Amino acid sequence: MLDVVKSKNETVIRLTDERWAHIIEQHCEMAGRRQEVLEAVEEPDVIYAGSAQELFALKAVDKDKYIVAVYRETASDGFIITAFLTRRLRAFERRKKLWP
């Protein structure tokens, strides 16, 4: 299965089954949260820049817990690299804020 959403830049972002399998293998707490990962890209609370052209889209899921969807945009489309849960918002606040 291939899921597709649009980022805040109106870029089509893909999430493949292969990538999803990698995500839940590395981050078992993400099992069952595929739709929330897609929502984090489509409707994030905040987006930060990465150091290797990746983007970090964060969306609150609990009082102080966030889904982080890491993705990359290219000229034609984009793809999700990984996703995980975090409480460490300060680690991202040191990065360049791209949106809003």
N, CA, C and O of each residue as an XYZ file, in Angstrom:
400
protein
N       0.841     -1.180      0.000
C       0.000      0.000      0.000
C       0.885      1.243      0.000
O       1.947      1.276      0.622
N       0.427      2.237     -0.700
C       1.135      3.499     -0.794
C       0.195      4.596     -0.318
O      -0.892      4.768     -0.870
N       0.603      5.330      0.693
C      -0.177      6.469      1.170
C       0.486      7.742      0.686
O       1.712      7.835      0.622
N      -0.332      8.715      0.349
C       0.160      9.982     -0.175
C      -0.575     11.118      0.520
O      -1.798     11.084      0.657
N       0.177     12.127      0.959
C      -0.398     13.355      1.520
C       0.361     14.537      0.932
O       1.400     14.362      0.296
N      -0.161     15.734      1.146
C       0.533     16.939      0.706
C       1.118     17.649      1.911
O       0.468     17.790      2.946
N       2.349     18.092      1.760
C       3.018     18.846      2.818
C       2.532     20.291      2.793
O       1.763     20.675      1.912
N       2.974     21.080      3.746
C       2.631     22.502      3.790
C       3.154     23.239      2.564
O       2.642     24.305      2.224
N       4.168     22.688      1.894
C       4.704     23.277      0.659
C       3.949     22.790     -0.570
O       4.350     23.070     -1.700
N       2.836     22.049     -0.348
C       2.031     21.484     -1.433
C       2.791     20.421     -2.235
O       2.472     20.170     -3.397
N       3.781     19.807     -1.620
C       4.532     18.725     -2.243
C       3.890     17.401     -1.865
O       3.544     17.185     -0.703
N       3.729     16.515     -2.837
C       3.179     15.188     -2.584
C       4.232     14.369     -1.846
O       5.354     14.219     -2.329
N       3.874     13.839     -0.676
C       4.789     13.054      0.161
C       4.270     11.623      0.231
O       3.103     11.392      0.547
N       5.151     10.657     -0.069
C       4.788      9.239     -0.101
C       5.220      8.527      1.180
O       6.247      8.850      1.776
N       4.407      7.550      1.585
C       4.773      6.610      2.648
C       4.485      5.208      2.110
O       3.326      4.826      1.945
N       5.542      4.447      1.841
C       5.400      3.101      1.285
C       5.325      2.070      2.401
O       5.683      2.349      3.546
N       4.861      0.886      2.059
C       4.836     -0.211      3.026
C       6.236     -0.559      3.501
O       6.439     -0.858      4.677
N       7.208     -0.523      2.587
C       8.603     -0.840      2.959
C       9.096      0.134      4.016
O       9.717     -0.271      4.999
N       8.822      1.410      3.816
C       9.276      2.425      4.762
C       8.536      2.277      6.081
O       9.134      2.417      7.147
N       7.226      1.991      6.017
C       6.450      1.808      7.236
C       6.975      0.622      8.036
O       7.077      0.694      9.261
N       7.308     -0.467      7.350
C       7.867     -1.641      8.033
C       9.167     -1.269      8.737
O       9.411     -1.703      9.863
N       9.992     -0.472      8.084
C      11.241     -0.012      8.700
C      10.951      0.823      9.950
O      11.604      0.655     10.980
N       9.976      1.714      9.855
C       9.639      2.587     10.986
C       9.203      1.763     12.191
O       9.717      1.966     13.291
N       8.267      0.838     12.007
C       7.763      0.095     13.165
C       8.754     -0.953     13.656
O       8.663     -1.407     14.797
N       9.700     -1.340     12.804
C      10.764     -2.246     13.258
C      11.738     -1.503     14.171
O      12.189     -2.046     15.179
N      12.054     -0.276     13.818
C      12.997      0.527     14.601
C      12.339      1.226     15.792
O      12.990      1.498     16.801
N      11.055      1.511     15.663
C      10.322      2.263     16.693
C       8.987      1.565     16.934
O       7.955      2.000     16.422
N       9.005      0.505     17.697
C       7.816     -0.329     17.889
C       6.633      0.454     18.467
O       5.484      0.056     18.278
N       6.894      1.541     19.156
C       5.809      2.356     19.718
C       4.970      3.037     18.621
O       3.904      3.586     18.900
N       5.458      2.996     17.382
C       4.746      3.621     16.275
C       3.705      2.695     15.641
O       2.893      3.149     14.835
N       3.715      1.423     15.987
C       2.742      0.478     15.416
C       1.331      0.997     15.649
O       0.987      1.387     16.764
N       0.523      1.004     14.612
C      -0.842      1.495     14.712
C      -0.986      2.999     14.573
O      -2.088      3.529     14.715
N       0.100      3.689     14.299
C       0.057      5.152     14.213
C       0.350      5.668     12.799
O       0.741      6.823     12.631
N       0.166      4.828     11.796
C       0.467      5.223     10.409
C      -0.308      6.481     10.021
O       0.272      7.414      9.466
N      -1.602      6.517     10.306
C      -2.419      7.677      9.942
C      -1.951      8.939     10.669
O      -1.978     10.030     10.098
N      -1.528      8.796     11.907
C      -1.032      9.958     12.660
C       0.264     10.499     12.068
O       0.498     11.707     12.093
N       1.105      9.621     11.538
C       2.338     10.055     10.878
C       1.987     10.871      9.637
O       2.575     11.926      9.399
N       1.037     10.388      8.850
C       0.609     11.122      7.657
C       0.008     12.471      8.035
O       0.252     13.471      7.359
N      -0.771     12.505      9.101
C      -1.351     13.765      9.571
C      -0.277     14.742     10.040
O      -0.424     15.954      9.884
N       0.795     14.217     10.610
C       1.886     15.088     11.062
C       2.515     15.821      9.880
O       2.910     16.980     10.006
N       2.609     15.155      8.741
C       3.157     15.801      7.536
C       2.149     16.781      6.948
O       2.506     17.891      6.553
N       0.899     16.365      6.895
C      -0.135     17.176      6.247
C      -0.579     18.371      7.096
O      -0.806     19.462      6.572
N      -0.701     18.160      8.403
C      -1.164     19.215      9.318
C      -0.292     19.281     10.569
O      -0.772     19.005     11.668
N       0.982     19.642     10.418
C       1.877     19.673     11.574
C       1.595     20.863     12.488
O       0.959     21.840     12.090
N       2.079     20.754     13.710
C       2.047     21.901     14.619
C       3.218     22.829     14.313
O       3.114     24.048     14.449
N       4.330     22.232     13.898
C       5.541     22.982     13.599
C       6.431     22.140     12.676
O       6.389     20.910     12.710
N       7.234     22.818     11.854
C       8.203     22.140     10.985
C       9.567     22.774     11.214
O       9.711     23.996     11.215
N      10.572     21.909     11.410
C      11.957     22.354     11.581
C      12.819     21.786     10.467
O      12.514     20.736      9.903
N      13.899     22.493     10.157
C      14.851     22.043      9.146
C      15.838     21.064      9.758
O      16.244     21.212     10.911
N      16.218     20.069      8.977
C      17.261     19.138      9.377
C      18.598     19.600      8.831
O      18.675     20.622      8.149
N      19.639     18.863      9.123
C      20.970     19.250      8.663
C      21.341     18.619      7.329
O      22.370     18.968      6.751
N      20.518     17.691      6.824
C      20.796     17.018      5.550
C      19.594     17.141      4.612
O      19.232     16.175      3.940
N      18.982     18.306      4.563
C      17.841     18.622      3.703
C      16.550     17.883      4.074
O      15.586     17.900      3.309
N      16.529     17.247      5.222
C      15.297     16.619      5.666
C      14.485     17.633      6.464
O      15.014     18.643      6.927
N      13.207     17.353      6.615
C      12.304     18.204      7.379
C      11.736     17.398      8.529
O      11.484     16.200      8.396
N      11.535     18.058      9.657
C      10.953     17.432     10.846
C       9.593     18.067     11.087
O       9.505     19.234     11.468
N       8.531     17.296     10.866
C       7.176     17.766     11.133
C       6.739     17.195     12.470
O       6.740     15.977     12.653
N       6.365     18.055     13.407
C       5.950     17.620     14.737
C       4.471     17.896     14.936
O       3.953     18.945     14.555
N       3.812     16.928     15.540
C       2.387     17.072     15.857
C       2.149     16.495     17.243
O       2.551     15.367     17.529
N       1.496     17.266     18.099
C       1.205     16.815     19.455
C       0.176     15.686     19.411
O      -0.820     15.760     18.692
N       0.440     14.637     20.199
C      -0.508     13.524     20.297
C      -1.006     13.348     21.726
O      -2.061     12.752     21.943
N      -0.272     13.852     22.688
C      -0.662     13.878     24.097
C      -0.200     15.219     24.651
O       0.305     16.064     23.912
N      -0.377     15.407     25.952
C      -0.036     16.696     26.567
C       1.390     17.135     26.224
O       1.583     18.270     25.786
N       2.368     16.293     26.406
C       3.750     16.650     26.071
C       4.442     15.503     25.333
O       5.592     15.166     25.617
N       3.724     14.917     24.391
C       4.287     13.874     23.538
C       3.969     14.237     22.091
O       2.849     14.630     21.763
N       4.982     14.096     21.231
C       4.847     14.493     19.835
C       5.223     13.354     18.901
O       6.126     12.568     19.187
N       4.515     13.280     17.778
C       4.961     12.436     16.676
C       5.887     13.305     15.841
O       5.564     14.448     15.520
N       7.033     12.755     15.497
C       7.974     13.426     14.616
C       8.012     12.636     13.315
O       8.403     11.468     13.305
N       7.609     13.266     12.228
C       7.690     12.656     10.901
C       8.856     13.322     10.180
O       8.860     14.534      9.962
N       9.839     12.512      9.816
C      11.029     13.008      9.120
C      10.829     12.701      7.642
O      10.623     11.549      7.260
N      10.892     13.734      6.820
C      10.668     13.528      5.394
C      11.559     14.440      4.567
O      12.180     15.371      5.079
N      11.603     14.144      3.274
C      12.409     14.937      2.344
C      11.536     15.299      1.159
O      10.745     14.488      0.675
N      11.692     16.533      0.700
C      11.001     16.992     -0.492
C      12.009     17.129     -1.625
O      13.113     17.637     -1.431
N      11.612     16.667     -2.820
C      12.439     16.833     -4.013
C      11.697     17.768     -4.959
O      10.633     18.283     -4.615
N      12.246     17.989     -6.137
C      11.598     18.880     -7.100
C      10.241     18.338     -7.546
O       9.327     19.113     -7.829
N      10.104     17.013     -7.611
C       8.864     16.438     -8.136
C       7.922     15.890     -7.062
O       6.703     15.931     -7.234
N       8.470     15.383     -5.965
C       7.641     14.832     -4.886
C       8.497     14.682     -3.633
O       9.543     15.319     -3.511
N       8.059     13.854     -2.717
C       8.825     13.648     -1.490
C       8.471     12.324     -0.862
O       7.603     11.600     -1.349
N       9.155     12.014      0.230
C       8.949     10.722      0.882
C       9.274     10.822      2.359
O      10.106     11.627      2.779
N       8.598      9.986      3.141
C       8.856      9.914      4.568
C      10.056      9.008      4.795
O      10.124      7.908      4.246
N      10.995      9.466      5.599
C      12.212      8.725      5.907
C      11.991      7.852      7.137
O      12.261      6.651      7.122
N      11.495      8.476      8.197
C      11.229      7.753      9.442
C      10.238      8.553     10.274
O       9.855      9.665      9.910
N       9.837      7.982     11.378
C       8.935      8.662     12.312
C       9.130      8.054     13.692
O       9.466      6.877     13.822
N       8.915      8.870     14.723
C       9.073      8.405     16.091
C       8.322      9.316     17.041
O       7.872     10.395     16.655
N       8.189      8.882     18.277
C       7.576      9.682     19.330
C       8.664     10.334     20.169
O       9.731      9.753     20.370
N       8.398     11.526     20.653
C       9.359     12.192     21.531
C       8.629     13.096     22.515
O       7.510     13.546     22.269
N       9.289     13.343     23.622
C       8.864     14.354     24.593
C       9.876     15.500     24.605
O       9.660     16.522     25.257
N      10.957     15.326     23.894
C      12.083     16.262     23.930
C      11.940     17.350     22.869
O      12.676     17.363     21.882
N      11.009     18.244     23.071
C      10.764     19.322     22.134
C      11.949     20.280     22.045
O      12.223     20.834     20.980
N      12.638     20.472     23.139
C      13.783     21.403     23.158
C      14.876     21.015     22.168
O      15.565     21.883     21.632
N      15.036     19.727     21.927
C      16.050     19.269     20.964
C      15.747     19.794     19.561
O      16.666     19.999     18.768
N      14.482     20.012     19.251
C      14.111     20.518     17.933
C      14.091     22.040     17.899
O      14.324     22.640     16.850
N      13.818     22.657     19.019
C      13.725     24.113     19.059
C      15.053     24.801     18.753
O      15.078     25.996     18.458
N      16.145     24.062     18.820
C      17.457     24.624     18.461
C      17.649     24.694     16.944
O      18.555     25.372     16.460
N      16.807     24.000     16.210
C      16.883     23.975     14.755
C      16.152     25.179     14.164
O      15.411     25.875     14.858
N      16.372     25.408     12.885
C      15.692     26.493     12.187
C      14.221     26.132     11.998
O      13.894     25.084     11.441
N      13.355     26.999     12.463
C      11.905     26.790     12.349
C      11.469     27.263     10.963
O      11.714     28.407     10.577
N      10.815     26.356     10.216
C      10.378     26.678      8.861
C       8.905     27.031      8.771
O       8.499     27.798      7.898
N       8.103     26.475      9.669
C       6.663     26.742      9.649
C       6.121     26.548     11.047
O       6.624     25.649     11.721
N       5.186     27.262     11.542
C       4.604     28.464     10.949
C       5.523     29.660     11.094
O       5.185     30.757     10.649
